[in-house]
Every structure is written in C-alpha cells, then in structure tokens.
Amino acid sequence: MRIVNMLSVMVKDGSRLIAAKQPISKALRSRSTRAAVGAVQLENQVKNDSKVLSSDEPRPLYLDAQATTPLDPRVLDKMMPFMMSQYGNPHSRTHAYGWESEAAMETARKQVAEIIGADPREIIFTSGATESNNISVKGAARFYKSKKNHVITTQTEHKCVLDSCRVLESEGFDVTYLPVQQNGIIDLKELEKSIRPETVLVSIMAVNNEIGVKQPISEIGELCRSKKVFFHTDAAQAVGKVPMDVNQMKIDLMSISGHKLYGPKGVGALYIRRRPRVRVDPLQSGGGQERGMRSGTVPTPLVVGMGAACELAQDEMAYDAERVTALSKRLIDTIVESCPQVIRNGDPDQTYPGENL
C-alpha cells in the first residue's frame, strides 16, 4: 500500500486558520512550513497530555526523574516558615529578621557541604547547576588565562558545559572535546595524552544525564592533581544518589542542582576548593554576596530547601540505592524478556540504576 505524500499545514493568518496541502518534498524545503507543522504537532500533543493529566483517569507513571524530581514534603515543611514569617534578607545584619535568615542560610550551606565532604566555606549558592557549570568553566579559565589557555572536556557533557567551552573558544582558548568509548566512559589514556603544560581545566561530568553512565571520577581527579590541572565535575546527577567526596576524589570544582535530589527548582550550589586554592572570575557584578563569587540576594527559602534535601539524601542514600537498583533490574529484565532485540546504552556495570535506559 502506497502512502500518499501529502501533509496538512495549519497556518495562522490574522484571525483565520488556513489549511494548505502540499507535497512533503516541497514542504520540507520551507523552513517556515516545517516550523508551523512542528508547532501544530506540539500544540496537539500538549492538549492530549493535558487531557490525560486533568481527567479523572490515573495519571501516567513519571519516569523522568533525571530531568527533575518532585519536592519532598519534608523539604517543603522546612521551607514554609521562610516564605511566610521569617522573610528577612539574609544579608541584612542590623536586625533579627536578617539574623535568623542568615543563620538558616549557613545551616543549609553546612548541609550541602556535608553530603560531599567539603568545608561549608567552600560552598557557593547559585541558581542551579547550569550557573555553577558556567562559573566553573568560564570563571576558572578566564582567571588563569595569562598563564594557561587550554581546556579539556568530553563530547557527551551537558549543553551548558559545551556551550561554555564554545564561548571560551571565541575568546581565544583552545578546547579539546574528547570522545567517549562505546560504553560511554572516558578513556583515561586518551585524557592523559590530551593534557598539556598549558591545560588549565578538565571538566567531566560524574553521571551522564542521558544514559546514567558513571565516569571514573577518582581516577580522573588523581590524574589531574598529578598534572597540576584543575578538575571540575558536573555532579547534578550524582550528588544524593551515589557517594561523592571532593577530597577523596580530588575534585576542585563541583556543580550541584537542588531539584535533582527532591529539593526546590531554581537553586544550586558550586563547590570551590580552598586548599589548594582555586580562583575563578565571577560572571556577574553586584553586592558581593557569596564571597564575591555570585552577587545577588540569596533566596533563603530555596537554599533552606536544598540543604534539607541534601541532609535527607545523605541519610537515605543507601536505602534509596538498594530500592532503585531492585526496581531498575525488574524493569530491565521485563523489557528484555518482552523485546529480546533491545539494546541498552552505556556500561551496565558502571551505570546509576535510576537514570535512563
């Protein structure tokens, strides 16, 4: 049976909707037509999904926790007072409202530090892992530009890291984008070969946000330390799920996200090592909050929520890992039994079970 090579395109003209039919080959040559088709398809999909979510039918299972997690009710309980009654600016040090907010902020800083084995003074609050990655990659490279101008990363990093590296290239930096092996893991020998005397930074994520493969962070940290190169890791998908210790792993810069570990959206943290000291150029100017690394009023409710989420994650990590591993194995075994031809991405022995398949 031959499929007719036609498609319907809905084009908005003022208050009218005009339906046009044309051969697919012609339509694909028109970028505006493709955009219109995509917009209509997306709108229809959103409408269908909205009907499902708003109906009395059971909601679909949520299997996208690597993109975001729901807010833990216990975290919300910790946040609520700072949204309603304890609303002082944590940087206002002349009255009680500011003092109590500052105390809560510093408690949260300690909670974040403890889950990665850091000193609270090494934790900078940000708006999320994207900002933390930008500060780490751009900030460290720019600060040491007069001495070193080479950065190493991998081709499978999050877009914010890759785009930050492209910005550095436009500023005259040399960036090496290493491929990963077939199993998704970096080749340590290739990494070592790529390090030069002018290499300032290596940025490699801890757990991949697409396929969940875990990189050999301790080995990478050891290599970078031996070569006197700073090591940054995007740990948004790792912190709270797998044990991370910045000292044992010799990590110099680490990005963390609040909403990946059942905390609130809009908040993250950046670990910056104090000894040996790592310096970064701040990306924005302002009141000099967060030791001048990230100016702007720290949102007390959000950082309190992130701190609470980190504390809960640290306490429950072992239990969660065991439970998620069992659920993941059950799901994968069922899929493989039903579809023998299925191919799993990544190294099954070096993958966090709660990530994508």
C-alpha positions in Angstrom: 0.0 0.0 0.0 1.4 3.3 -1.0 1.3 6.2 1.4 0.1 9.5 -0.1 2.9 12.1 0.1 0.8 14.9 1.4 0.5 16.7 4.7 -1.8 19.3 6.2 -0.3 22.6 7.4 -2.2 24.9 9.6 -1.0 28.5 9.0 -2.5 31.3 11.1 -3.3 34.4 9.0 -4.8 37.1 11.3 -7.9 35.7 12.8 -8.2 33.0 10.2 -6.7 29.5 10.0 -5.9 28.4 6.5 -5.4 24.7 5.8 -3.0 24.1 3.0 -2.0 20.8 1.3 1.3 20.4 -0.4 3.8 17.6 -1.3 6.1 16.7 1.6 9.2 17.3 -0.6 8.1 20.9 -1.1 7.1 21.4 2.5 10.5 20.2 3.8 12.2 22.8 1.6 10.3 25.5 3.5 11.7 26.2 7.0 8.7 28.3 8.0 6.4 25.5 6.9 8.3 22.9 9.0 8.2 25.2 11.9 4.4 25.6 11.5 3.9 21.9 11.3 6.1 21.3 14.4 4.1 24.0 16.3 0.8 22.4 15.4 2.0 18.9 16.4 3.4 20.2 19.7 0.2 22.0 20.4 -1.9 18.9 19.7 0.4 16.8 21.9 0.2 19.3 24.8 -3.6 19.3 24.5 -3.7 15.5 24.6 -1.3 15.3 27.5 -3.2 18.0 29.4 -6.5 16.0 28.9 -4.8 12.9 30.4 -3.4 14.8 33.4 -6.6 16.8 34.1 -9.0 13.9 33.7 -10.2 11.5 36.5 -8.1 8.8 34.9 -5.0 7.7 36.8 -2.0 9.9 35.9 0.7 8.3 33.8 3.8 6.9 35.6 6.6 9.5 35.9 9.8 8.0 34.7 11.9 11.2 34.1 13.5 11.8 37.5 16.8 12.6 35.8 15.2 15.7 34.4 13.6 16.8 37.7 12.2 15.3 40.9 9.1 16.2 42.9 9.6 18.3 46.0 9.9 16.1 49.1 7.1 17.1 51.6 9.6 17.2 54.4 11.7 19.7 52.4 8.6 21.9 51.9 7.9 21.9 55.6 11.4 23.3 56.2 10.9 26.0 53.5 7.5 27.3 54.5 8.5 29.5 57.5 10.9 31.4 55.3 8.2 32.0 52.8 5.6 33.3 55.3 7.0 34.7 58.5 10.8 34.5 58.5 11.2 36.6 55.4 14.3 38.7 56.2 17.1 39.3 53.8 20.0 37.1 54.9 22.4 39.9 54.1 20.7 42.4 56.4 22.8 42.3 59.6 21.2 45.0 61.6 18.0 43.3 62.8 16.6 40.0 63.9 14.8 39.2 60.6 18.1 39.2 58.8 20.0 37.3 61.5 17.5 34.4 61.5 17.6 34.2 57.7 21.4 34.3 57.7 21.6 31.5 60.3 19.2 29.3 58.2 21.3 30.0 55.1 24.5 29.0 56.9 22.9 25.8 58.2 21.9 24.9 54.6 25.5 25.6 53.5 26.7 23.2 56.1 24.2 20.5 55.0 25.3 20.8 51.3 28.9 20.7 52.3 28.5 17.5 54.4 27.0 15.5 51.6 30.2 15.9 49.5 32.7 16.0 52.3 33.5 19.7 51.9 34.1 22.7 54.2 31.0 25.0 54.4 33.2 27.9 53.4 33.8 26.1 50.0 30.1 26.2 49.1 28.6 29.0 46.9 24.9 29.1 46.4 23.7 29.6 42.8 20.5 29.4 40.7 21.3 25.8 39.6 23.8 23.5 38.1 23.8 25.4 34.8 25.0 28.6 36.5 27.5 26.6 38.6 28.9 25.0 35.4 29.2 28.4 33.7 31.1 29.9 36.7 33.4 26.9 36.9 34.3 26.5 33.3 34.4 30.2 32.2 35.5 31.6 35.6 38.5 29.3 36.1 39.7 29.5 32.5 39.4 33.3 32.5 41.2 33.8 35.8 44.3 31.8 34.7 44.2 32.9 31.1 47.5 34.8 31.3 49.3 31.5 32.3 47.2 28.7 30.6 44.7 28.7 27.8 43.7 25.0 27.2 40.6 23.3 28.5 39.6 19.6 28.1 36.0 18.2 28.2 34.1 15.4 26.6 31.6 15.3 23.7 28.9 14.0 26.0 28.8 16.8 28.5 25.6 18.8 29.3 24.9 21.6 26.8 25.8 24.3 29.3 29.3 23.0 29.6 29.8 22.5 25.9 28.4 26.0 25.1 30.6 27.5 27.8 33.6 25.9 26.1 32.5 27.3 22.8 32.4 30.8 24.3 35.9 30.3 25.6 37.0 29.3 22.1 35.6 32.6 20.8 37.8 34.3 23.4 41.0 32.6 22.1 41.1 29.5 24.3 41.9 26.1 22.9 39.4 23.4 23.8 39.7 19.6 23.4 36.5 17.7 23.1 37.3 14.1 23.9 35.1 11.3 22.6 33.9 8.6 25.0 34.3 4.8 24.4 31.4 2.7 23.1 30.3 2.1 26.7 30.1 5.8 27.3 33.1 6.0 29.6 36.1 8.2 29.0 39.4 6.6 28.0 41.9 7.7 30.8 44.9 7.1 28.5 43.4 9.5 25.9 42.7 12.0 28.6 46.3 11.8 29.8 47.6 12.3 26.3 45.5 15.4 25.9 46.8 17.2 28.9 49.4 19.8 28.0 51.6 22.2 30.0 49.1 24.9 29.2 46.0 22.9 30.3 44.1 24.8 33.0 41.0 22.8 33.4 39.4 19.4 32.8 35.6 19.3 33.0 33.9 15.8 33.0 30.5 15.0 34.5 30.1 12.4 37.2 27.0 10.7 36.0 25.6 11.2 32.5 22.2 12.9 32.3 21.1 10.8 29.3 22.2 7.2 29.9 23.4 7.3 33.5 26.9 6.0 33.0 29.3 6.8 35.8 32.7 8.2 34.9 35.9 7.1 36.9 35.9 10.4 38.9 38.6 9.3 41.4 41.0 8.3 38.7 40.4 11.5 36.7 40.9 13.5 39.9 44.2 11.7 40.7 45.4 12.3 37.1 44.6 15.9 37.1 46.1 16.5 40.5 49.4 14.8 39.4 49.5 17.1 36.3 48.6 20.3 38.3 45.4 20.8 36.3 42.1 21.8 37.9 39.3 19.2 37.8 35.7 20.3 37.5 32.8 17.8 37.6 29.1 18.4 36.9 27.6 16.3 39.6 24.0 17.3 39.2 23.0 13.7 38.5 25.3 12.2 41.2 25.0 14.1 44.4 22.4 12.5 46.6 22.4 9.3 44.5 26.0 8.0 44.7 28.6 8.8 47.3 30.7 11.8 46.4 33.7 13.1 48.4 35.6 16.0 47.0 38.7 15.3 49.0 39.0 11.6 48.3 38.2 12.2 44.6 40.5 15.2 44.4 37.8 17.4 42.9 38.5 21.1 42.6 35.1 22.4 41.4 31.7 20.7 41.6 28.3 21.7 40.3 25.2 20.6 42.2 21.4 21.0 41.5 18.7 21.2 44.1 15.8 19.9 42.1 17.6 16.7 41.1 17.5 15.4 44.7 13.9 16.2 45.7 14.7 19.8 46.5 13.3 23.0 45.0 13.9 24.3 41.5 15.8 27.5 41.0 18.7 26.8 43.4 22.0 25.0 43.1 25.5 25.1 44.6 29.1 25.3 43.5 31.9 23.8 45.4 35.2 25.7 45.0 38.3 24.2 46.7 40.1 26.4 49.2 43.3 24.3 49.7 45.0 24.1 47.2 43.1 27.3 46.4 41.1 27.6 43.1 40.3 31.0 41.8 37.5 32.0 39.4 36.4 35.2 37.8 32.7 35.9 38.8 30.3 36.2 35.9 28.2 39.0 37.4 28.7 42.1 39.4 26.7 43.3 42.3 26.7 43.4 46.1 29.5 40.9 46.5 27.4 38.1 48.1 28.8 34.6 48.3 32.3 35.9 48.8 32.1 37.9 45.6 31.7 34.7 43.5 27.9 35.1 42.9 26.4 38.5 43.7 22.7 38.8 44.4 20.4 38.2 47.3 20.5 34.5 48.3 16.9 33.2 48.3 16.6 31.8 51.8 13.6 29.5 51.3 15.3 27.8 48.3 18.7 27.3 50.0 16.9 26.0 53.1 15.1 23.5 50.9 18.3 22.5 49.2 20.0 22.0 52.5 17.2 19.9 53.8 17.1 17.8 50.6 20.8 17.2 50.9 20.5 16.1 54.5 17.7 13.7 53.7 19.5 12.3 50.7 22.6 11.7 52.8 20.6 9.8 55.4 18.6 7.8 52.9 21.1 7.2 50.1 21.9 3.6 50.9 18.2 2.6 51.2 17.3 4.5 48.0 20.2 2.9 46.1 19.1 -0.6 47.1 15.4 0.1 46.3 16.1 1.8 42.9 18.5 -1.0 41.9 15.9 -3.6 42.5 13.2 -1.6 40.6 15.6 -1.0 37.8 16.6 -4.6 37.5 12.9 -5.7 37.4 12.1 -3.2 34.7 15.1 -4.0 32.5 14.5 -7.8 32.9 10.9 -7.4 31.9 11.8 -5.3 28.9 14.5 -7.7 27.7 12.1 -10.7 28.1 9.4 -8.9 26.1 11.8 -7.4 23.4 14.9 -9.6 23.0 16.3 -7.3 20.4 16.6 -4.4 22.8 20.0 -2.7 23.1 20.9 -1.0 26.3 23.1 2.1 26.1 26.1 2.5 28.4 28.1 0.2 30.6 25.6 -1.8 32.7 28.2 -2.3 35.4 29.0 1.4 35.6 25.6 3.0 35.4 23.4 4.6 38.1 20.2 2.4 38.0 17.9 5.4 38.5 18.9 7.0 35.2 17.7 6.5 31.7 17.9 3.1 30.0 
